[in-house]
Amino acid sequence: MADLAARARDLDTQHAATDRRSLFHLPAGVVYLDGNSLGPLSRGAEEAVTDAVRRQWGEQLIRAWNESDWWGAPERIGDRIGALVGAAPGQVVVTDSTSVNLFKAVVAASRLRPGRSTVLTDPDSFPTDLYITRSAADLLGLTVELVPVGEAPARIAELGDSLALASYSQVDYRTGELWDLPALTRAAHDVGALACWDLCHSAGVLDVGLDDGAADLAVGCGYKYLSGGPGAPAFVYVATRHLAGFDTPLAGWNGHATPFAMSREYTPAPTITRARVGTAPMLSVLALEGALAAYDGLAVGQVRERSLSLTGFFLECLDALGIGLPVATPAEEARRGSQVSLRHPEAYAVVQALIARGVIGDFREPDIVRLGFAPLYLSHADVLAAAQHLEQVLSRREFEREDYRTRAAVT
Ligand SMILES: Cc1ncc(COP(=O)(O)O)c(C=O)c1O
């Protein structure tokens, strides 16, 4: 145990340059391992919202759309997120939810590949991806095939020119497995199809590499690792080469080339602005911008290094403390996102027992204890504390308490 504590201290010293904890409000005594579900409040977000409410909304009133450039915020913040996901400026815009953006992306991608009948996605996708992909495909008369990522390249080759789109998550929300974005994108391109990526569990914690990986479209979430706040707006990426052909199914006035001309006809903006729909929820948009300040001065590669160190150290602690639960997350670094998921038949109750001890993670069906390691504010000392609490929850069988088995509305 003393060894682990010394190692945690050493690792924290080694990674001191990427420690951004002082920029976040985290309650004392809490180890927060759920930043992959709802990032915590940051000082940047708090200040941005306060300024947006008091000065911009309170004093500037409607003039704030121009004077504080509210109108340009979705593209401005899109470029900031673009820098984190490997997208050159002008390809990312902050708008809507991930679900709505995925709908726009699947329809637009299919329209970019007319005459092709099939869309491929992962049966283990986050459910909204399945529902949205099916609803988009139904509207267009396309077929959705559910093919696990590992089998996708072979199936893509078989489908050939009947494939319009392969739509996958870069990191599996349940297991935390990191998939090979460039390789799967290449497989889709080899048959003339497009690739769309859901970055909900990768944006802000690893080198997503959208441009380098030749991704066509991508969507992602603002409220997880980016810490934009509850219900923060999401983002959508459209590669420059597809912008002119990005034919949105949701033609709203914010995506118009000249919205204040109040024209009867829809003319899409020539830029990424065409992916916008209606008026942006400005307080949430600005909260997200404030939260992103936590990344200032950091390259995403440094964040990834810290993330791998945290998850790697957690795996080491599990071993050293004799916690023998099956690990659903790959140990291999190249295949590991920023979470560690463990399997336990009473996973829900294990998570509640951990929360009672101040270690906040979450449960995912059917048997996953999901622990997210958001690198900006977690330390190796936190990681060790979490592992020690887990060991006690298991060895003292705290998960057997009846009240830990009663499911809340949100798990
Ligand atoms: C992989 C993935 N995609 C999509 C979503 C849903 O995003 P939204 O609520 O913004 O539509 C989630 C939410 O947890 C998710 O994990």
The ligand as a Gaussian input file, in Angstrom:
#p B3LYP/6-31G(d) Opt

LIG

0 1
 C      -22.053000       7.754000     -27.489000
 C      -23.198000       8.687000     -27.217000
 N      -23.874000       9.227000     -28.244000
 C      -24.913000      10.060000     -28.030000
 C      -25.316000      10.396000     -26.753000
 C      -26.528000      11.270000     -26.548000
 O      -26.268000      12.572000     -26.763000
 P      -27.400000      13.708000     -26.696000
 O      -28.111000      13.547000     -25.391000
 O      -26.602000      14.975000     -26.803000
 O      -28.301000      13.546000     -27.841000
 C      -24.629000       9.876000     -25.661000
 C      -25.044000      10.247000     -24.298000
 O      -24.598000       9.738000     -23.307000
 C      -23.548000       8.987000     -25.892000
 O      -22.872000       8.449000     -24.871000

